[in-house]
Amino acid sequence: MAGSPQTPRPGAFTPAPLWRHMLGAALRTQRRQREETLGETAARAGISPQYLSEIERGVKDPSSEMIAAVAGALGLSLGELMRGIGDTLESLETVSMPARLPARLPDQASNRIPSLSTAANPPAPAAFLLAA
């Protein structure tokens, strides 16, 4: 049937939700729990109600300053907001990451996969490492 949602196959890869969607849902949930309108929260955050609505719907990807302003308007610290979103994402994860990185990375120029230890131009030590 065209246009109807399909049930994913068992074991099929399910991509994680986008960060902006998770952020928007968390902000909307917090605002509604406080029984506030978009206008009330937006006024305290110093943004327009339209922009807050776009953030809540996941249409906009706001700057860290905007996220902090809205979180503060809702009485949340940035850490509390991020931990809540992180906990939600963690509970949704269905695909695990490999235990370690592969020993070989693709060579973009030739599509070969050289060993990291035999690379022609090994990377220079990172500037932020301190000498012992």
N, CA, C and O atoms as CSV, one atom per row, in Angstrom:
chain,resi,resn,atom,element,x,y,z
A,1,MET,N,N,0.828,-1.158,0.000
A,1,MET,CA,C,0.000,0.000,0.000
A,1,MET,C,C,0.884,1.237,0.000
A,1,MET,O,O,1.710,1.395,0.899
A,2,ALA,N,N,0.738,2.103,-0.965
A,2,ALA,CA,C,1.592,3.274,-1.113
A,2,ALA,C,C,1.350,4.259,0.013
A,2,ALA,O,O,0.211,4.546,0.380
A,3,GLY,N,N,2.467,4.779,0.562
A,3,GLY,CA,C,2.366,5.805,1.581
A,3,GLY,C,C,2.156,5.309,2.998
A,3,GLY,O,O,2.195,6.103,3.938
A,4,SER,N,N,1.930,3.994,3.177
A,4,SER,CA,C,1.728,3.503,4.536
A,4,SER,C,C,3.083,3.159,5.146
A,4,SER,O,O,3.989,2.707,4.447
A,5,PRO,N,N,3.215,3.380,6.470
A,5,PRO,CA,C,4.496,3.072,7.109
A,5,PRO,C,C,4.748,1.577,7.103
A,5,PRO,O,O,3.831,0.771,7.260
A,6,GLN,N,N,6.003,1.228,6.920
A,6,GLN,CA,C,6.374,-0.175,6.901
A,6,GLN,C,C,6.994,-0.545,8.244
A,6,GLN,O,O,7.669,0.270,8.871
A,7,THR,N,N,6.761,-1.763,8.672
A,7,THR,CA,C,7.370,-2.267,9.883
A,7,THR,C,C,8.799,-2.668,9.552
A,7,THR,O,O,9.025,-3.424,8.607
A,8,PRO,N,N,9.787,-2.162,10.333
A,8,PRO,CA,C,11.168,-2.528,10.036
A,8,PRO,C,C,11.393,-4.022,10.240
A,8,PRO,O,O,10.777,-4.658,11.095
A,9,ARG,N,N,12.295,-4.555,9.424
A,9,ARG,CA,C,12.662,-5.960,9.559
A,9,ARG,C,C,13.397,-6.159,10.875
A,9,ARG,O,O,14.110,-5.256,11.312
A,10,PRO,N,N,13.248,-7.306,11.517
A,10,PRO,CA,C,14.014,-7.576,12.737
A,10,PRO,C,C,15.505,-7.493,12.433
A,10,PRO,O,O,15.974,-8.061,11.447
A,11,GLY,N,N,16.247,-6.790,13.276
A,11,GLY,CA,C,17.682,-6.655,13.086
A,11,GLY,C,C,18.079,-5.580,12.091
A,11,GLY,O,O,19.270,-5.356,11.877
A,12,ALA,N,N,17.097,-4.898,11.469
A,12,ALA,CA,C,17.412,-3.859,10.496
A,12,ALA,C,C,17.969,-2.639,11.215
A,12,ALA,O,O,17.592,-2.357,12.353
A,13,PHE,N,N,18.865,-1.916,10.552
A,13,PHE,CA,C,19.463,-0.712,11.114
A,13,PHE,C,C,18.397,0.369,11.246
A,13,PHE,O,O,17.671,0.655,10.295
A,14,THR,N,N,18.310,0.959,12.416
A,14,THR,CA,C,17.403,2.074,12.657
A,14,THR,C,C,18.255,3.269,13.032
A,14,THR,O,O,18.919,3.244,14.069
A,15,PRO,N,N,18.257,4.321,12.215
A,15,PRO,CA,C,19.106,5.468,12.545
A,15,PRO,C,C,18.610,6.176,13.799
A,15,PRO,O,O,17.415,6.196,14.091
A,16,ALA,N,N,19.553,6.753,14.529
A,16,ALA,CA,C,19.198,7.515,15.725
A,16,ALA,C,C,18.459,8.779,15.306
A,16,ALA,O,O,18.692,9.299,14.215
A,17,PRO,N,N,17.588,9.269,16.146
A,17,PRO,CA,C,16.893,10.517,15.814
A,17,PRO,C,C,17.887,11.670,15.736
A,17,PRO,O,O,18.954,11.620,16.348
A,18,LEU,N,N,17.539,12.690,14.992
A,18,LEU,CA,C,18.404,13.852,14.880
A,18,LEU,C,C,18.450,14.605,16.204
A,18,LEU,O,O,17.460,14.670,16.933
A,19,TRP,N,N,19.607,15.169,16.499
A,19,TRP,CA,C,19.799,15.923,17.738
A,19,TRP,C,C,18.765,17.040,17.862
A,19,TRP,O,O,18.185,17.228,18.932
A,20,ARG,N,N,18.529,17.784,16.779
A,20,ARG,CA,C,17.610,18.920,16.868
A,20,ARG,C,C,16.182,18.466,17.179
A,20,ARG,O,O,15.420,19.202,17.807
A,21,HIS,N,N,15.820,17.265,16.746
A,21,HIS,CA,C,14.488,16.745,17.069
A,21,HIS,C,C,14.398,16.360,18.546
A,21,HIS,O,O,13.388,16.610,19.203
A,22,MET,N,N,15.461,15.752,19.054
A,22,MET,CA,C,15.489,15.370,20.464
A,22,MET,C,C,15.483,16.609,21.349
A,22,MET,O,O,14.780,16.651,22.358
A,23,LEU,N,N,16.267,17.620,20.971
A,23,LEU,CA,C,16.310,18.868,21.716
A,23,LEU,C,C,14.938,19.525,21.736
A,23,LEU,O,O,14.453,19.925,22.794
A,24,GLY,N,N,14.317,19.635,20.576
A,24,GLY,CA,C,13.005,20.262,20.487
A,24,GLY,C,C,11.960,19.561,21.324
A,24,GLY,O,O,11.164,20.205,22.008
A,25,ALA,N,N,11.962,18.237,21.272
A,25,ALA,CA,C,10.995,17.464,22.051
A,25,ALA,C,C,11.214,17.671,23.548
A,25,ALA,O,O,10.253,17.787,24.307
A,26,ALA,N,N,12.474,17.717,23.971
A,26,ALA,CA,C,12.773,17.921,25.392
A,26,ALA,C,C,12.329,19.309,25.844
A,26,ALA,O,O,11.751,19.455,26.921
A,27,LEU,N,N,12.593,20.318,25.036
A,27,LEU,CA,C,12.190,21.680,25.400
A,27,LEU,C,C,10.666,21.811,25.445
A,27,LEU,O,O,10.118,22.429,26.358
A,28,ARG,N,N,9.998,21.237,24.471
A,28,ARG,CA,C,8.527,21.309,24.452
A,28,ARG,C,C,7.936,20.593,25.674
A,28,ARG,O,O,7.001,21.091,26.300
A,29,THR,N,N,8.488,19.429,26.003
A,29,THR,CA,C,8.005,18.684,27.167
A,29,THR,C,C,8.163,19.511,28.439
A,29,THR,O,O,7.244,19.595,29.253
A,30,GLN,N,N,9.340,20.123,28.602
A,30,GLN,CA,C,9.586,20.946,29.791
A,30,GLN,C,C,8.644,22.152,29.837
A,30,GLN,O,O,8.111,22.485,30.896
A,31,ARG,N,N,8.444,22.797,28.700
A,31,ARG,CA,C,7.565,23.971,28.651
A,31,ARG,C,C,6.133,23.578,29.001
A,31,ARG,O,O,5.460,24.278,29.757
A,32,ARG,N,N,5.677,22.475,28.457
A,32,ARG,CA,C,4.307,22.033,28.728
A,32,ARG,C,C,4.129,21.596,30.181
A,32,ARG,O,O,3.073,21.824,30.772
A,33,GLN,N,N,5.157,20.969,30.759
A,33,GLN,CA,C,5.075,20.584,32.170
A,33,GLN,C,C,4.934,21.809,33.060
A,33,GLN,O,O,4.307,21.747,34.118
A,34,ARG,N,N,5.515,22.918,32.632
A,34,ARG,CA,C,5.398,24.177,33.379
A,34,ARG,C,C,4.102,24.918,33.037
A,34,ARG,O,O,3.811,25.975,33.596
A,35,GLU,N,N,3.327,24.342,32.102
A,35,GLU,CA,C,2.056,24.923,31.646
A,35,GLU,C,C,2.247,26.352,31.146
A,35,GLU,O,O,1.493,27.258,31.501
A,36,GLU,N,N,3.275,26.535,30.312
A,36,GLU,CA,C,3.575,27.839,29.738
A,36,GLU,C,C,3.259,27.863,28.252
A,36,GLU,O,O,3.280,26.832,27.578
A,37,THR,N,N,2.969,29.047,27.759
A,37,THR,CA,C,2.778,29.228,26.322
A,37,THR,C,C,4.135,29.455,25.665
A,37,THR,O,O,5.123,29.756,26.335
A,38,LEU,N,N,4.166,29.307,24.353
A,38,LEU,CA,C,5.382,29.623,23.601
A,38,LEU,C,C,5.816,31.059,23.883
A,38,LEU,O,O,7.001,31.330,24.077
A,39,GLY,N,N,4.846,31.978,23.904
A,39,GLY,CA,C,5.146,33.391,24.109
A,39,GLY,C,C,5.791,33.676,25.455
A,39,GLY,O,O,6.721,34.478,25.543
A,40,GLU,N,N,5.301,33.020,26.508
A,40,GLU,CA,C,5.863,33.247,27.844
A,40,GLU,C,C,7.312,32.781,27.930
A,40,GLU,O,O,8.180,33.509,28.412
A,41,THR,N,N,7.564,31.572,27.462
A,41,THR,CA,C,8.922,31.031,27.521
A,41,THR,C,C,9.849,31.811,26.593
A,41,THR,O,O,10.975,32.134,26.971
A,42,ALA,N,N,9.388,32.111,25.394
A,42,ALA,CA,C,10.207,32.842,24.427
A,42,ALA,C,C,10.581,34.215,24.954
A,42,ALA,O,O,11.716,34.658,24.777
A,43,ALA,N,N,9.633,34.901,25.606
A,43,ALA,CA,C,9.915,36.242,26.137
A,43,ALA,C,C,11.037,36.180,27.170
A,43,ALA,O,O,11.933,37.024,27.157
A,44,ARG,N,N,10.999,35.191,28.063
A,44,ARG,CA,C,12.057,35.062,29.072
A,44,ARG,C,C,13.393,34.690,28.438
A,44,ARG,O,O,14.446,35.089,28.936
A,45,ALA,N,N,13.361,33.933,27.347
A,45,ALA,CA,C,14.593,33.515,26.670
A,45,ALA,C,C,15.141,34.612,25.760
A,45,ALA,O,O,16.298,34.554,25.344
A,46,GLY,N,N,14.313,35.610,25.450
A,46,GLY,CA,C,14.757,36.689,24.578
A,46,GLY,C,C,14.712,36.339,23.108
A,46,GLY,O,O,15.487,36.871,22.312
A,47,ILE,N,N,13.803,35.440,22.741
A,47,ILE,CA,C,13.644,35.059,21.335
A,47,ILE,C,C,12.162,35.171,20.966
A,47,ILE,O,O,11.308,35.340,21.837
A,48,SER,N,N,11.870,35.074,19.677
A,48,SER,CA,C,10.481,35.170,19.244
A,48,SER,C,C,9.760,33.832,19.476
A,48,SER,O,O,10.386,32.772,19.462
A,49,PRO,N,N,8.450,33.894,19.687
A,49,PRO,CA,C,7.690,32.645,19.823
A,49,PRO,C,C,7.795,31.772,18.570
A,49,PRO,O,O,7.797,30.544,18.660
A,50,GLN,N,N,7.883,32.410,17.411
A,50,GLN,CA,C,8.008,31.646,16.162
A,50,GLN,C,C,9.317,30.848,16.150
A,50,GLN,O,O,9.335,29.683,15.753
A,51,TYR,N,N,10.410,31.481,16.587
A,51,TYR,CA,C,11.698,30.790,16.602
A,51,TYR,C,C,11.673,29.639,17.607
A,51,TYR,O,O,12.177,28.554,17.317
A,52,LEU,N,N,11.090,29.867,18.788
A,52,LEU,CA,C,10.979,28.791,19.770
A,52,LEU,C,C,10.154,27.642,19.211
A,52,LEU,O,O,10.492,26.477,19.425
A,53,SER,N,N,9.087,27.951,18.503
A,53,SER,CA,C,8.264,26.911,17.885
A,53,SER,C,C,9.085,26.097,16.883
A,53,SER,O,O,8.974,24.872,16.838
A,54,GLU,N,N,9.903,26.774,16.083
A,54,GLU,CA,C,10.741,26.074,15.102
A,54,GLU,C,C,11.770,25.184,15.785
A,54,GLU,O,O,12.066,24.087,15.311
A,55,ILE,N,N,12.317,25.665,16.910
A,55,ILE,CA,C,13.263,24.841,17.672
A,55,ILE,C,C,12.546,23.604,18.202
A,55,ILE,O,O,13.051,22.489,18.075
A,56,GLU,N,N,11.377,23.797,18.792
A,56,GLU,CA,C,10.628,22.677,19.366
A,56,GLU,C,C,10.218,21.657,18.313
A,56,GLU,O,O,10.143,20.464,18.606
A,57,ARG,N,N,9.956,22.108,17.105
A,57,ARG,CA,C,9.563,21.182,16.029
A,57,ARG,C,C,10.758,20.559,15.324
A,57,ARG,O,O,10.582,19.725,14.436
A,58,GLY,N,N,11.977,20.951,15.704
A,58,GLY,CA,C,13.174,20.389,15.086
A,58,GLY,C,C,13.475,20.970,13.730
A,58,GLY,O,O,14.240,20.387,12.962
A,59,VAL,N,N,12.881,22.122,13.417
A,59,VAL,CA,C,13.108,22.768,12.122
A,59,VAL,C,C,14.422,23.547,12.145
A,59,VAL,O,O,15.142,23.586,11.148
A,60,LYS,N,N,14.728,24.162,13.275
A,60,LYS,CA,C,15.943,24.960,13.435
A,60,LYS,C,C,16.951,24.206,14.286
A,60,LYS,O,O,16.589,23.434,15.174
A,61,ASP,N,N,18.215,24.447,13.997
A,61,ASP,CA,C,19.320,23.888,14.766
A,61,ASP,C,C,19.965,25.057,15.494
A,61,ASP,O,O,20.887,25.675,14.962
A,62,PRO,N,N,19.498,25.378,16.708
A,62,PRO,CA,C,19.925,26.602,17.379
A,62,PRO,C,C,21.370,26.555,17.873
A,62,PRO,O,O,21.946,25.485,18.073
A,63,SER,N,N,21.934,27.740,18.063
A,63,SER,CA,C,23.285,27.849,18.611
A,63,SER,C,C,23.274,27.444,20.087
A,63,SER,O,O,22.216,27.359,20.711
A,64,SER,N,N,24.451,27.198,20.623
A,64,SER,CA,C,24.543,26.836,22.040
A,64,SER,C,C,24.034,27.966,22.927
A,64,SER,O,O,23.479,27.719,23.997
A,65,GLU,N,N,24.224,29.210,22.479
A,65,GLU,CA,C,23.730,30.346,23.256
A,65,GLU,C,C,22.197,30.339,23.316
A,65,GLU,O,O,21.613,30.619,24.363
A,66,MET,N,N,21.558,30.022,22.200
A,66,MET,CA,C,20.089,29.968,22.171
A,66,MET,C,C,19.575,28.817,23.036
A,66,MET,O,O,18.583,28.965,23.749
A,67,ILE,N,N,20.249,27.683,22.971
A,67,ILE,CA,C,19.841,26.528,23.789
A,67,ILE,C,C,19.937,26.891,25.267
A,67,ILE,O,O,19.031,26.595,26.046
A,68,ALA,N,N,21.039,27.532,25.647
A,68,ALA,CA,C,21.220,27.927,27.043
A,68,ALA,C,C,20.156,28.929,27.475
A,68,ALA,O,O,19.659,28.856,28.599
A,69,ALA,N,N,19.802,29.865,26.593
A,69,ALA,CA,C,18.786,30.864,26.924
A,69,ALA,C,C,17.426,30.213,27.150
A,69,ALA,O,O,16.724,30.555,28.102
A,70,VAL,N,N,17.052,29.280,26.282
A,70,VAL,CA,C,15.750,28.624,26.428
A,70,VAL,C,C,15.758,27.714,27.661
A,70,VAL,O,O,14.787,27.678,28.416
A,71,ALA,N,N,16.854,26.982,27.859
A,71,ALA,CA,C,16.943,26.124,29.044
A,71,ALA,C,C,16.807,26.970,30.307
A,71,ALA,O,O,16.075,26.603,31.226
A,72,GLY,N,N,17.507,28.095,30.352
A,72,GLY,CA,C,17.420,28.978,31.508
A,72,GLY,C,C,16.015,29.513,31.716
A,72,GLY,O,O,15.551,29.628,32.851
A,73,ALA,N,N,15.334,29.839,30.620
A,73,ALA,CA,C,13.954,30.330,30.714
A,73,ALA,C,C,13.027,29.265,31.284
A,73,ALA,O,O,11.985,29.585,31.856
A,74,LEU,N,N,13.401,28.013,31.128
A,74,LEU,CA,C,12.598,26.903,31.651
A,74,LEU,C,C,13.081,26.445,33.024
A,74,LEU,O,O,12.586,25.458,33.568
A,75,GLY,N,N,14.059,27.175,33.583
A,75,GLY,CA,C,14.557,26.829,34.909
A,75,GLY,C,C,15.485,25.635,34.921
A,75,GLY,O,O,15.653,24.981,35.950
A,76,LEU,N,N,16.087,25.349,33.779
A,76,LEU,CA,C,17.004,24.209,33.665
A,76,LEU,C,C,18.421,24.706,33.433
A,76,LEU,O,O,18.628,25.748,32.812
A,77,SER,N,N,19.387,23.963,33.930
A,77,SER,CA,C,20.764,24.236,33.547
A,77,SER,C,C,21.012,23.536,32.214
A,77,SER,O,O,20.291,22.606,31.853
A,78,LEU,N,N,22.012,23.977,31.499
A,78,LEU,CA,C,22.363,23.329,30.241
A,78,LEU,C,C,22.729,21.867,30.480
A,78,LEU,O,O,22.389,20.997,29.678
A,79,GLY,N,N,23.418,21.604,31.578
A,79,GLY,CA,C,23.793,20.227,31.918
A,79,GLY,C,C,22.591,19.336,32.140
A,79,GLY,O,O,22.561,18.201,31.666
A,80,GLU,N,N,21.594,19.843,32.862
A,80,GLU,CA,C,20.376,19.056,33.109
A,80,GLU,C,C,19.678,18.722,31.795
A,80,GLU,O,O,19.241,17.591,31.581
A,81,LEU,N,N,19.579,19.719,30.919
A,81,LEU,CA,C,18.922,19.507,29.632
A,81,LEU,C,C,19.673,18.466,28.810
A,81,LEU,O,O,19.063,17.544,28.269
A,82,MET,N,N,20.996,18.608,28.712
A,82,MET,CA,C,21.807,17.687,27.907
A,82,MET,C,C,21.773,16.271,28.486
A,82,MET,O,O,21.676,15.296,27.739
A,83,ARG,N,N,21.853,16.157,29.812
A,83,ARG,CA,C,21.790,14.817,30.425
A,83,ARG,C,C,20.454,14.148,30.133
A,83,ARG,O,O,20.406,12.954,29.838
A,84,GLY,N,N,19.377,14.909,30.214
A,84,GLY,CA,C,18.064,14.340,29.921
A,84,GLY,C,C,17.967,13.833,28.490
A,84,GLY,O,O,17.440,12.750,28.236
A,85,ILE,N,N,18.481,14.629,27.562
A,85,ILE,CA,C,18.464,14.210,26.152
A,85,ILE,C,C,19.380,13.011,25.956
A,85,ILE,O,O,19.031,12.064,25.251
A,86,GLY,N,N,20.549,13.054,26.579
A,86,GLY,CA,C,21.486,11.933,26.475
A,86,GLY,C,C,20.900,10.641,27.009
A,86,GLY,O,O,21.062,9.582,26.402
A,87,ASP,N,N,20.219,10.726,28.143
A,87,ASP,CA,C,19.579,9.536,28.723
A,87,ASP,C,C,18.522,8.982,27.774
A,87,ASP,O,O,18.404,7.769,27.603
A,88,THR,N,N,17.756,9.878,27.161
A,88,THR,CA,C,16.721,9.445,26.218
A,88,THR,C,C,17.356,8.779,25.008
A,88,THR,O,O,16.905,7.718,24.576
A,89,LEU,N,N,18.401,9.393,24.456
A,89,LEU,CA,C,19.074,8.797,23.302
A,89,LEU,C,C,19.667,7.437,23.646
A,89,LEU,O,O,19.577,6.495,22.859
A,90,GLU,N,N,20.266,7.341,24.812
A,90,GLU,CA,C,20.857,6.075,25.224
A,90,GLU,C,C,19.809,4.972,25.306
A,90,GLU,O,O,20.072,3.827,24.940
A,91,SER,N,N,18.626,5.323,25.786
A,91,SER,CA,C,17.571,4.314,25.891
A,91,SER,C,C,17.031,3.902,24.525
A,91,SER,O,O,16.446,2.828,24.385
A,92,LEU,N,N,17.227,4.766,23.507
A,92,LEU,CA,C,16.733,4.461,22.166
A,92,LEU,C,C,17.736,3.709,21.295
A,92,LEU,O,O,17.374,3.161,20.253
A,93,GLU,N,N,18.994,3.685,21.725
A,93,GLU,CA,C,20.025,3.080,20.892
A,93,GLU,C,C,19.749,1.602,20.661
A,93,GLU,O,O,19.461,0.844,21.588
A,94,THR,N,N,19.845,1.220,19.394
A,94,THR,CA,C,19.645,-0.189,19.057
A,94,THR,C,C,20.860,-0.767,18.352
A,94,THR,O,O,20.955,-1.978,18.149
A,95,VAL,N,N,21.787,0.104,17.981
A,95,VAL,CA,C,22.989,-0.340,17.281
A,95,VAL,C,C,24.176,-0.032,18.170
A,95,VAL,O,O,24.346,1.108,18.603
A,96,SER,N,N,25.001,-1.033,18.449
A,96,SER,CA,C,26.155,-0.787,19.300
A,96,SER,C,C,27.363,-0.428,18.441
A,96,SER,O,O,27.493,-0.867,17.299
A,97,MET,N,N,28.234,0.377,19.020
A,97,MET,CA,C,29.463,0.775,18.346
A,97,MET,C,C,30.475,-0.349,18.495
A,97,MET,O,O,30.403,-1.117,19.455
A,98,PRO,N,N,31.431,-0.462,17.553
A,98,PRO,CA,C,32.465,-1.481,17.706
A,98,PRO,C,C,33.282,-1.212,18.965
A,98,PRO,O,O,33.429,-0.065,19.387
A,99,ALA,N,N,33.808,-2.271,19.555
A,99,ALA,CA,C,34.572,-2.136,20.786
A,99,ALA,C,C,35.844,-1.315,20.573
A,99,ALA,O,O,36.303,-0.650,21.501
A,100,ARG,N,N,36.421,-1.348,19.372
A,100,ARG,CA,C,37.624,-0.558,19.087
A,100,ARG,C,C,37.620,-0.175,17.621
A,100,ARG,O,O,36.903,-0.763,16.812
A,101,LEU,N,N,38.418,0.806,17.295
A,101,LEU,CA,C,38.517,1.246,15.909
A,101,LEU,C,C,39.252,0.209,15.077
A,101,LEU,O,O,40.066,-0.539,15.619
A,102,PRO,N,N,38.991,0.141,13.772
A,102,PRO,CA,C,39.725,-0.802,12.935
A,102,PRO,C,C,41.198,-0.422,12.877
A,102,PRO,O,O,41.555,0.745,13.033
A,103,ALA,N,N,42.053,-1.421,12.651
A,103,ALA,CA,C,43.494,-1.186,12.589
A,103,ALA,C,C,43.897,-0.522,11.285
A,103,ALA,O,O,45.017,-0.023,11.173
A,104,ARG,N,N,43.013,-0.502,10.297
A,104,ARG,CA,C,43.350,0.074,9.002
A,104,ARG,C,C,42.273,1.068,8.587
A,104,ARG,O,O,41.087,0.857,8.843
A,105,LEU,N,N,42.691,2.145,7.948
A,105,LEU,CA,C,41.768,3.156,7.461
A,105,LEU,C,C,41.902,3.251,5.948
A,105,LEU,O,O,42.989,2.998,5.430
A,106,PRO,N,N,40.845,3.603,5.210
A,106,PRO,CA,C,40.949,3.689,3.751
A,106,PRO,C,C,41.845,4.846,3.313
A,106,PRO,O,O,41.848,5.915,3.923
A,107,ASP,N,N,42.603,4.609,2.247
A,107,ASP,CA,C,43.431,5.632,1.610
A,107,ASP,C,C,42.543,6.290,0.562
A,107,ASP,O,O,42.184,5.648,-0.424
A,108,GLN,N,N,42.176,7.574,0.755
A,108,GLN,CA,C,41.222,8.228,-0.124
A,108,GLN,C,C,41.722,8.352,-1.551
A,108,GLN,O,O,40.923,8.282,-2.485
A,109,ALA,N,N,43.020,8.534,-1.748
A,109,ALA,CA,C,43.544,8.746,-3.093
A,109,ALA,C,C,43.426,7.495,-3.959
A,109,ALA,O,O,43.117,7.594,-5.146
A,110,SER,N,N,43.665,6.336,-3.385
A,110,SER,CA,C,43.682,5.123,-4.200
A,110,SER,C,C,42.633,4.106,-3.792
A,110,SER,O,O,42.528,3.048,-4.412
A,111,ASN,N,N,41.862,4.404,-2.772
A,111,ASN,CA,C,40.875,3.480,-2.229
A,111,ASN,C,C,41.509,2.215,-1.674
A,111,ASN,O,O,40.824,1.222,-1.431
A,112,ARG,N,N,42.845,2.258,-1.473
A,112,ARG,CA,C,43.512,1.153,-0.806
A,112,ARG,C,C,43.314,1.310,0.685
A,112,ARG,O,O,42.938,2.382,1.158
A,113,ILE,N,N,43.560,0.264,1.411
A,113,ILE,CA,C,43.456,0.336,2.855
A,113,ILE,C,C,44.835,0.024,3.430
A,113,ILE,O,O,45.125,-1.130,3.745
A,114,PRO,N,N,45.699,1.052,3.573
A,114,PRO,CA,C,47.034,0.809,4.101
A,114,PRO,C,C,47.006,0.617,5.609
A,114,PRO,O,O,46.103,1.104,6.290
A,115,SER,N,N,47.980,-0.080,6.115
A,115,SER,CA,C,48.118,-0.224,7.551
A,115,SER,C,C,48.528,1.128,8.112
A,115,SER,O,O,49.316,1.842,7.490
A,116,LEU,N,N,48.009,1.489,9.273
A,116,LEU,CA,C,48.384,2.758,9.877
A,116,LEU,C,C,49.873,2.795,10.195
A,116,LEU,O,O,50.487,3.860,10.128
A,117,SER,N,N,50.459,1.667,10.537
A,117,SER,CA,C,51.871,1.647,10.913
A,117,SER,C,C,52.786,1.778,9.711
A,117,SER,O,O,53.957,2.114,9.888
A,118,THR,N,N,52.307,1.526,8.479
A,118,THR,CA,C,53.166,1.617,7.303
A,118,THR,C,C,52.749,2.752,6.383
A,118,THR,O,O,53.146,2.776,5.218
A,119,ALA,N,N,51.954,3.695,6.885
A,119,ALA,CA,C,51.514,4.810,6.053
A,119,ALA,C,C,52.726,5.611,5.584
A,119,ALA,O,O,53.673,5.805,6.347
A,120,ALA,N,N,52.704,6.075,4.337
A,120,ALA,CA,C,53.821,6.816,3.760
A,120,ALA,C,C,54.085,8.110,4.520
A,120,ALA,O,O,55.240,8.480,4.730
A,121,ASN,N,N,53.044,8.789,4.927
A,121,ASN,CA,C,53.189,10.040,5.659
A,121,ASN,C,C,52.457,9.931,6.990
A,121,ASN,O,O,51.299,10.335,7.097
A,122,PRO,N,N,53.122,9.389,8.004
A,122,PRO,CA,C,52.436,9.244,9.284
A,122,PRO,C,C,52.087,10.628,9.829
A,122,PRO,O,O,52.805,11.593,9.567
A,123,PRO,N,N,51.003,10.734,10.577
A,123,PRO,CA,C,50.604,12.028,11.111
A,123,PRO,C,C,51.626,12.548,12.107
A,123,PRO,O,O,52.251,11.785,12.843
A,124,ALA,N,N,51.781,13.874,12.113
A,124,ALA,CA,C,52.681,14.514,13.058
A,124,ALA,C,C,52.056,14.431,14.453
A,124,ALA,O,O,50.834,14.380,14.587
A,125,PRO,N,N,52.910,14.417,15.501
A,125,PRO,CA,C,52.352,14.390,16.845
A,125,PRO,C,C,51.448,15.601,17.069
A,125,PRO,O,O,51.717,16.693,16.567
A,126,ALA,N,N,50.412,15.397,17.803
A,126,ALA,CA,C,49.479,16.485,18.071
A,126,ALA,C,C,50.179,17.582,18.884
A,126,ALA,O,O,50.957,17.297,19.794
A,127,ALA,N,N,49.892,18.817,18.543
A,127,ALA,CA,C,50.541,19.953,19.176
A,127,ALA,C,C,50.180,20.072,20.655
A,127,ALA,O,O,50.927,20.669,21.430
A,128,PHE,N,N,49.051,19.514,21.045
A,128,PHE,CA,C,48.611,19.670,22.422
A,128,PHE,C,C,49.233,18.647,23.366
A,128,PHE,O,O,49.052,18.750,24.579
A,129,LEU,N,N,49.960,17.664,22.842
A,129,LEU,CA,C,50.599,16.681,23.714
A,129,LEU,C,C,51.821,17.296,24.362
A,129,LEU,O,O,52.600,17.989,23.708
A,130,LEU,N,N,51.982,17.045,25.628
A,130,LEU,CA,C,53.121,17.575,26.369
A,130,LEU,C,C,54.247,16.564,26.393
A,130,LEU,O,O,54.008,15.362,26.512
A,131,ALA,N,N,55.481,17.050,26.279
A,131,ALA,CA,C,56.638,16.160,26.351
A,131,ALA,C,C,56.800,15.692,27.794
A,131,ALA,O,O,56.539,16.440,28.735
A,132,ALA,N,N,57.228,14.463,27.949
A,132,ALA,CA,C,57.387,13.905,29.303
A,132,ALA,C,C,58.618,14.440,29.973
A,132,ALA,O,O,58.906,14.079,31.114
